[in-house]
Amino acid sequence: MKEWREKGVSVCRLIFGYGIMLTVFAGGATFLGYLAALFIGGDGAALICEVIYKQIFPVIIKTTTCLVLFGIFTMYLAGEKALTPNKRK
């Protein structure tokens, strides 16, 4: 049973790590989109900003939220208590 849990935790950490990495890169891509819109200017820039704000940001936010919950589940599965203070005697 313990082997199964350790393998599951390692797979969950791998999924969490790659998922967060992809959302960070997606956030960087939106920054580059805004930067490109700054240089383009005019109606094209407004269209780029609107697409980023209304179509891309909601997907990134929902994905990141799900991944954070998945990361908390992974911590629970691993038996980690990272958000509690250590009690020293």
Stockholm file with secondary structure:
# STOCKHOLM 1.0

chainA/1-89         MKEWREKGVSVCRLIFGYGIMLTVFAGGATFLGYLAALFIGGDGAALICEVIYKQIFPVIIKTTTCLVLFGIFTMYLAGEKALTPNKRK
#=GR chainA/1-89 SS CHHHHHHHHHHHHHHHHHHHHHHHHHHHHHHHHHHHHHHHCHHHHHHHHHHIIIIIHHHHHHHHHHHHHHHHHHHHHHTCCTTSCCCCC
#=GC SS_cons        CHHHHHHHHHHHHHHHHHHHHHHHHHHHHHHHHHHHHHHHCHHHHHHHHHHIIIIIHHHHHHHHHHHHHHHHHHHHHHTCCTTSCCCCC
//
